Amino acid sequence: MSAQDTALIVVDVQESFRQAPYWDASELPTYLSRQQALIDGAKAAGMPIVQIFHVDTDATFTLESGFVRTLEEITITPDVTFHKGVHSALVDTGLDAWLRANGIRRVIVSGIRTEQCCETTTRHASDLGFEVDFVTEATLTFPMTHASGKVFSAEDIRIRTELVLSGRFARIATVEQALASLSAAA
């Protein structure tokens, strides 16, 4: 694959999450560094960058809230932006048609939240026939509590997500691996 037939999808990297009661900034610096490196590498390679924003009726996810905008620490100039109202960026957004119209055969998935919108978009892209790189280190999530009371850390959730995606729906890749595959294919 090359930069011309690969697109970076940046899912829900938006200020809305900073307003959520579950927001946990403890892993934010590492995430921001890896996400920005992926965006910058994609841009340098000439790869199309797709930005996705989640919009729904939750107060901080409405367009009127002013929080449906890129996290302030991230610099991104997307080639195209889509708004979604469900977990997958490929449902009722026009993204699938845009990818196909632009000759995209492979997508690199990154963003917020690892196990929700990033994972769902990955599964859906795979089911639609796209090759997928899931760049876990360029995803962010937050601890969750199971009904039993057991708390799953962000790291637990990332490991579980990699387990269920790897080899079935995606190649799990670091930022460097995802970007290196472009130069190897060029």
C-alpha positions as CSV (number, residue, x, y, z in Angstrom):
1,M,0.0,0.0,0.0
2,S,1.1,3.6,-0.6
3,A,0.2,7.0,0.8
4,Q,-2.1,7.5,-2.1
5,D,-4.3,4.5,-1.3
6,T,-4.1,4.8,2.5
7,A,-6.0,7.3,4.7
8,L,-5.5,8.2,8.3
9,I,-8.7,8.3,10.2
10,V,-8.6,10.5,13.4
11,V,-11.7,9.5,15.4
12,D,-13.3,11.9,18.0
13,V,-10.2,13.8,19.1
14,Q,-12.4,16.5,20.5
15,E,-12.8,18.7,23.5
16,S,-16.2,17.1,24.3
17,F,-14.3,14.3,26.2
18,R,-12.5,16.8,28.5
19,Q,-16.0,17.7,29.8
20,A,-17.0,14.1,30.6
21,P,-17.1,12.9,34.2
22,Y,-14.9,9.9,33.3
23,W,-12.1,12.2,31.7
24,D,-8.7,11.1,33.1
25,A,-5.8,13.1,31.8
26,S,-3.1,10.8,33.3
27,E,-2.3,9.2,29.9
28,L,-2.9,12.3,27.9
29,P,0.7,13.5,27.3
30,T,1.8,10.1,25.9
31,Y,-1.4,9.9,23.7
32,L,-1.0,13.4,22.4
33,S,2.6,12.8,21.4
34,R,1.8,9.6,19.5
35,Q,-1.3,11.0,17.9
36,Q,0.5,14.1,16.7
37,A,3.4,12.0,15.4
38,L,0.9,9.9,13.4
39,I,-0.8,13.0,12.0
40,D,2.5,14.7,11.1
41,G,3.9,11.5,9.5
42,A,0.7,11.1,7.4
43,K,0.9,14.7,6.3
44,A,4.6,14.4,5.4
45,A,3.8,11.3,3.4
46,G,1.0,13.0,1.5
47,M,-1.6,10.7,2.9
48,P,-5.2,11.9,3.1
49,I,-6.2,12.7,6.7
50,V,-9.9,12.2,7.7
51,Q,-11.2,13.8,10.9
52,I,-14.3,12.5,12.5
53,F,-16.3,14.3,15.2
54,H,-19.0,12.6,17.3
55,V,-22.2,14.7,17.5
56,D,-25.2,13.7,19.6
57,T,-27.7,15.0,22.1
58,D,-25.4,14.7,25.1
59,A,-24.8,18.4,26.2
60,T,-21.0,18.4,25.4
61,F,-21.4,16.5,22.2
62,T,-23.8,18.9,20.5
63,L,-22.5,21.3,17.9
64,E,-24.0,24.2,20.0
65,S,-21.9,23.3,23.0
66,G,-18.7,24.5,21.3
67,F,-16.8,21.4,22.4
68,V,-17.1,19.6,19.1
69,R,-13.7,20.8,18.1
70,T,-10.2,19.3,18.0
71,L,-8.4,18.8,21.4
72,E,-6.5,22.1,21.9
73,E,-3.1,20.3,22.0
74,I,-3.5,18.6,18.6
75,T,-2.6,20.3,15.3
76,I,-4.5,18.8,12.3
77,T,-5.5,20.0,8.9
78,P,-7.8,17.3,7.6
79,D,-8.5,16.7,4.0
80,V,-12.1,16.0,4.9
81,T,-14.2,16.1,8.1
82,F,-17.3,14.0,8.9
83,H,-19.7,14.1,11.8
84,K,-21.1,10.8,13.2
85,G,-23.9,10.0,15.6
86,V,-23.0,6.4,16.3
87,H,-19.9,4.5,17.2
88,S,-18.7,3.7,13.7
89,A,-17.4,6.5,11.5
90,L,-18.7,4.5,8.6
91,V,-22.4,4.6,9.4
92,D,-24.5,7.3,7.7
93,T,-21.5,9.7,7.3
94,G,-20.5,9.4,3.7
95,L,-17.0,8.2,4.7
96,D,-17.2,4.9,2.9
97,A,-18.2,6.6,-0.3
98,W,-15.4,9.2,0.1
99,L,-12.8,6.5,0.7
100,R,-13.8,4.5,-2.3
101,A,-14.1,7.6,-4.6
102,N,-10.5,8.5,-3.5
103,G,-9.1,5.0,-4.2
104,I,-8.5,4.2,-0.6
105,R,-7.9,0.5,0.2
106,R,-6.2,0.8,3.6
107,V,-7.0,2.9,6.6
108,I,-5.1,3.7,9.7
109,V,-7.3,4.2,12.7
110,S,-6.5,6.4,15.7
111,G,-8.3,8.6,18.2
112,I,-10.6,8.5,21.2
113,R,-12.0,6.0,22.7
114,T,-9.9,2.9,22.0
115,E,-12.6,0.3,22.7
116,Q,-15.6,2.2,21.5
117,C,-15.5,4.4,18.3
118,C,-12.0,3.4,17.3
119,E,-12.6,-0.3,17.7
120,T,-16.1,-0.2,16.1
121,T,-14.8,1.8,13.1
122,T,-11.9,-0.7,12.7
123,R,-14.3,-3.7,12.7
124,H,-16.7,-2.0,10.2
125,A,-13.8,-0.9,7.9
126,S,-12.5,-4.5,7.9
127,D,-16.0,-5.9,7.1
128,L,-16.3,-3.4,4.2
129,G,-13.0,-4.9,2.7
130,F,-10.5,-2.2,3.8
131,E,-7.1,-3.3,5.1
132,V,-6.8,-1.7,8.6
133,D,-3.9,-0.7,10.8
134,F,-5.0,0.0,14.4
135,V,-2.5,2.2,16.1
136,T,-3.3,1.5,19.7
137,E,-0.6,4.0,21.1
138,A,-2.4,6.7,19.1
139,T,-5.7,5.9,20.9
140,L,-6.9,7.1,24.2
141,T,-9.4,5.6,26.6
142,F,-10.3,5.8,30.3
143,P,-10.7,3.3,33.2
144,M,-14.1,1.5,33.3
145,T,-16.0,-0.3,36.0
146,H,-17.7,-3.6,35.3
147,A,-21.1,-4.4,36.8
148,S,-19.2,-6.7,39.2
149,G,-17.3,-3.7,40.6
150,K,-14.0,-4.8,39.0
151,V,-12.2,-1.7,37.5
152,F,-10.5,-2.2,34.2
153,S,-7.6,0.2,33.6
154,A,-7.0,2.0,30.4
155,E,-4.1,-0.4,29.8
156,D,-6.5,-3.4,30.4
157,I,-8.9,-2.1,27.9
158,R,-6.1,-1.5,25.3
159,I,-4.8,-5.0,25.7
160,R,-8.3,-6.5,25.3
161,T,-8.9,-4.3,22.2
162,E,-5.7,-5.5,20.6
163,L,-6.6,-9.1,21.5
164,V,-10.0,-9.0,19.7
165,L,-8.8,-7.0,16.7
166,S,-5.4,-8.5,15.9
167,G,-5.4,-10.8,12.9
168,R,-9.2,-10.7,12.6
169,F,-10.0,-7.1,11.8
170,A,-6.6,-5.3,11.8
171,R,-2.9,-5.3,12.1
172,I,-1.9,-3.8,15.4
173,A,0.8,-1.3,14.6
174,T,2.9,1.4,16.3
175,V,3.0,4.8,14.7
176,E,6.4,4.0,13.2
177,Q,5.2,0.7,11.8
178,A,2.1,2.2,10.2
179,L,4.1,5.0,8.6
180,A,7.0,2.7,7.6
181,S,4.6,0.4,5.6
182,L,4.0,3.5,3.4
183,S,7.6,4.0,2.4
184,A,8.1,0.2,2.1
185,A,5.3,0.1,-0.5
186,A,6.3,3.3,-2.4
